[in-house]
Each structure stands twice: as C-alpha cells, then as structure tokens.
C-alpha cells in the first residue's frame, strides 16, 4: 500500500514540508561525498525558509500544551495504556523544554553566519554555487568528510527541538484517524460534508495500481479523482474501480 497524506490547512502543510526536509537533511548530512554534503546544506537553507514563514516556535509550543492537556484528561480512562500515555506526556515535556531553549528566532544561528548566508544567496541562483563563484565553499566541500559532517551536525543541532516537536504532533495526528474502506467507481469518489473538522486525510491504495489520487477537499465536500500519468503521457481519469482506505485525522 502507498499512503498519500493530504493536509487540509496551512499549519499541517508546513509541518509535513518540514518533516520531509528534516528526513532529507539527515540522510545527506551523514554521507561522505561532497555533492551529498552540498545537498544537505541546500536543504538546511530550505528548512530555514519554511520555518521563517510562520511563528513556528509559539505555534508549536501552543499545540504541545494543548495536546498535553487533552492527554492528561485520559488518565482515568481504563481503555488507555497508562505506560504509553506517560511516555507521550514525557516526550511532550522534553520537546517543550527544548523549544523554550531556542534563543531568538528559529535559525538565528544560521542567519548570523555571513559565510553561510553568502552561500545561501548564491544557491538561490541556478548554478550559482560553482567553484568560481564560491571558492571558500569549494574548499570546504573538499575537507575531510568527517569535518564536513561535524559542521553540518552543528548547524542542524539547534533546529532539532523543532523536529522533535512536530514529530510528536504529526504522530498524534496520524493516529487519530479511523480508517474506512471505500471504492472509487470508474476512478471517481465524492463524499459530502465529512472533512469540515479534519486537519489531514490519509489515503492508502495498492501500489500495484497504475494510478494516483488527486484530492480536493473543503468543509462542504471531498472529491478524489484517480488518474494515470507519467512521462510522455496525458493525464486522464483511471477508468476502472479503485479500492482504497481513507482516514480523517484531527488534532
């Protein structure tokens, strides 16, 4: 099964973008090659840009506190594992403490580094990070890989409280939905008035099917259109019935 997650508001959309970027920067930062270290740094700049678009720190702290209060109310529920509940509450406490430890705006340590900001400016230009544009960066990329990894980890480390916080929130969100089985007849499915309170849709479909879902959702209706597409192909609606699983996830 392939899972397609569709955010229904800008806040969840931002968290999903950050999750994708943090996964990628962790992957490339741990590698040996100069090209991979360059990819890690470019992705780190993307994280900085995404985090700067919103008041990330207060928003995450507020949501963590809200989730903490909601979970605390489950303490006397006999159907809830108290061990699991305590672990999640502890994770929230640790993440909140880490967020409060961030001094200034998110990524301030990167913006204060003139060398890094010079590289960021050049990477915004197609082909702008060539060796003749940034000789000092070219030199850095050819240092011992262990040194480059150390620097990358030092630049990433102050951002990890952000990662730890949104991981908890997305984990709670993904586990909040109840999954239902549906059929899209001749590639089309519509449901009225079901997504008004949801924050994200999780759709799962067999990876063997040669189609992908196009999702349109608002508080009035949900429309899913399964289409076939690919290089050199014209996008068109998949003409067979499609069985899929759907969950409405809400914080």
C-alpha atoms as one frame of an Amber mdcrd trajectory, in Angstrom:
protein
   0.000   0.000   0.000   1.088   3.550  -0.754  -0.039   6.231   1.691  -0.952
   9.679   0.365  -1.312  12.363   3.044  -3.296  15.464   2.155  -3.135  18.413
   4.619  -6.311  20.439   4.986  -4.795  23.598   6.449  -1.612  25.600   6.093
  -0.210  24.662   9.512  -0.246  20.912   8.792   1.071  21.573   5.299   4.067
  23.370   6.828   4.735  20.554   9.311   4.675  17.946   6.546   7.099  20.019
   4.475   9.437  20.313   7.461   9.228  16.579   8.129  10.234  15.833   4.541
  13.119  18.319   4.663  14.469  17.090   8.023  14.433  13.491   6.764  16.391
  14.517   3.693  18.948  16.662   5.519  19.632  13.837   7.995  20.172  11.433
   5.097  22.604  13.615   3.158  24.460  15.034   6.176  25.550  11.518   7.136
  27.143  10.773   3.759  30.758  11.001   2.569  30.522  12.730  -0.802  30.922
  16.486  -1.381  27.832  16.568  -3.616  25.782  14.954  -0.825  27.067  17.477
   1.714  26.127  20.262  -0.693  22.613  18.768  -0.909  22.403  18.688   2.893
  23.316  22.372   3.161  20.854  23.426   0.445  18.078  21.511   2.247  19.092
  23.168   5.520  18.539  26.537   3.846  15.097  25.313   2.730  14.270  24.400
   6.337  15.258  27.912   7.368  12.985  29.453   4.730   9.984  27.279   5.626
  10.407  27.873   9.366  10.621  31.633   8.809   7.234  31.821   7.086   5.297
  31.363  10.313   5.719  31.966  14.037   6.987  28.408  14.346   8.164  28.492
  17.948   4.998  29.864  19.664   2.732  27.808  17.386   4.460  24.536  18.273
   4.589  25.358  21.988   0.885  26.196  21.993  -0.023  22.962  20.202   2.159
  20.857  22.509   0.467  22.400  25.533  -2.963  21.777  24.035  -2.136  18.138
  23.366  -0.714  17.763  26.865  -3.980  18.953  28.441  -6.036  16.686  26.187
  -3.909  13.657  27.082  -3.946  14.445  30.799  -7.731  14.106  30.708  -7.289
  10.442  29.719  -5.500   9.438  32.916  -8.578   7.802  34.459  -9.673   6.104
  31.241  -9.339   2.309  31.762  -9.049   1.748  27.993  -5.860   3.815  27.763
  -2.436   2.335  28.475  -1.038   4.481  31.272   2.511   3.480  30.378   2.092
   4.686  26.804   0.306   7.824  27.992   3.135   8.657  30.412   5.705   8.157
  27.649   3.926  10.538  25.283   3.478  13.138  28.026   7.167  12.857  28.885
   8.085  13.313  25.220   5.921  16.435  25.095   7.609  17.792  28.224  11.079
  17.208  26.782  10.137  18.743  23.425   8.596  21.811  25.078  11.713  22.284
  27.188  13.843  22.095  24.056  11.674  24.665  22.285  11.943  27.076  25.211
  15.721  26.720  24.964  15.763  28.207  21.461  17.140  31.737  21.774  15.655
  34.310  19.413  14.009  33.346  16.150  14.296  29.843  14.740  17.548  29.521
  12.772  19.092  32.718  14.181  22.481  30.957  14.441  22.432  30.396  10.667
  21.358  33.923   9.750  24.161  35.377  11.866  26.794  33.420   9.912  27.816
  35.669   6.983  29.662  32.824   5.242  26.585  30.582   5.267  24.271  33.394
   4.187  26.622  34.160   1.289  26.302  30.546   0.163  22.520  30.650   0.638
  22.264  33.688  -1.567  24.272  32.018  -4.343  22.369  28.717  -4.163  19.204
  30.643  -4.963  20.686  31.258  -8.430  20.663  28.311 -10.870  24.265  27.076
 -10.986  25.273  29.877  -8.642  27.343  27.721  -6.273  30.065  26.787  -8.764
  33.656  26.808  -7.525  34.481  30.077  -9.336  31.529  31.762  -7.558  32.314
  30.430  -4.073  35.964  29.330  -3.804  35.834  29.147   0.013  32.791  26.889
  -0.203  34.564  24.753  -2.792  37.442  24.422  -0.322  35.041  23.431   2.487
  33.424  20.731   0.358  36.869  19.169  -0.153  37.740  18.982   3.534  37.797
  15.617   5.259  34.194  14.286   5.137  34.249  13.836   8.914  34.870  17.587
   9.335  32.017  18.455   6.956  29.676  16.117   8.808  30.684  17.705  12.109
  29.934  21.201  10.787  26.603  20.104   9.301  25.536  18.490  12.567  26.496
  21.640  14.468  24.326  23.732  12.144  21.416  21.292  12.349  21.523  20.673
  16.124  19.859  23.970  17.242  16.908  23.128  14.969  16.296  19.662  16.416
  13.780  20.852  19.061  11.600  21.938  16.127  11.898  18.459  14.612  11.158
  16.718  17.913   8.070  18.872  18.468   6.427  18.433  15.079   7.186  14.698
  15.141   5.054  14.356  18.273   2.247  16.433  16.765   2.241  14.519  13.475
   2.388  11.193  15.332  -0.708  12.128  17.343  -2.426  13.397  14.213  -1.739
  10.242  12.193  -3.006   8.017  14.981  -6.215   9.993  15.485  -7.995   8.841
  12.353 -10.301   5.866  11.960  -9.779   4.067   8.658 -12.677   3.187   6.330
 -12.728   1.141   3.144 -14.135   2.805   0.015 -14.446   2.244  -3.721 -13.919
   4.919  -6.352 -16.221   3.856  -9.173 -14.508   4.338 -12.528 -11.819   6.321
 -10.742 -14.134   8.861  -9.080 -15.199   9.249  -5.429 -17.129  12.013  -3.676
 -18.303  12.443  -0.096 -20.260  15.385   1.244 -19.585  17.291   4.462 -17.145
  14.839   6.078 -13.940  16.840   6.176 -15.087  20.001   7.940 -13.297  19.216
  11.222 -10.357  17.217   9.875  -6.807  18.511   9.622  -5.421  15.856   7.277
  -6.576  12.997   5.073  -4.660   9.718   4.863  -5.421   7.711   1.746  -3.943
   4.264   1.105  -4.114   2.464  -2.213  -2.427  -0.623  -3.622   0.977   0.126
  -5.109   0.135  -2.248  -7.982  -2.497   0.107  -9.397  -1.215   2.355 -12.232
  -2.904   5.482 -10.893  -2.534   8.200  -8.279  -5.159  10.176  -6.335  -5.901
  13.831  -6.957  -7.611  15.144  -3.821  -9.799  18.208  -3.478 -11.324  18.867
  -0.075 -13.119  21.618   1.806 -15.722  21.795   4.592 -18.507  21.000   2.148
 -17.191  18.109   0.058 -14.353  15.698  -0.586 -13.566  14.712  -4.159 -10.954
  12.121  -5.101 -10.063  11.500  -8.713  -7.688   8.656  -9.550  -5.655   9.486
 -12.626  -2.993   7.847 -14.740   0.018   9.992 -15.506   3.687   9.740 -16.289
   6.421  10.969 -18.555   5.122  11.453 -22.064   1.558  10.547 -21.050  -1.504
  12.744 -20.973  -3.224  12.791 -17.588  -6.604  11.070 -17.673  -9.058   9.529
 -15.213  -8.403   5.862 -14.433 -11.405   4.037 -15.881 -11.562   1.056 -13.509
 -12.923   0.832  -9.965 -10.342   1.571  -7.258 -10.477   0.164  -3.738  -8.798
   2.425  -1.188  -8.612   3.158   2.527  -9.353   6.626   3.886  -8.905   8.188
   7.316  -9.836  11.690   8.512  -7.187  12.787  11.030  -7.820  15.524  13.581
  -5.753  17.012  16.387
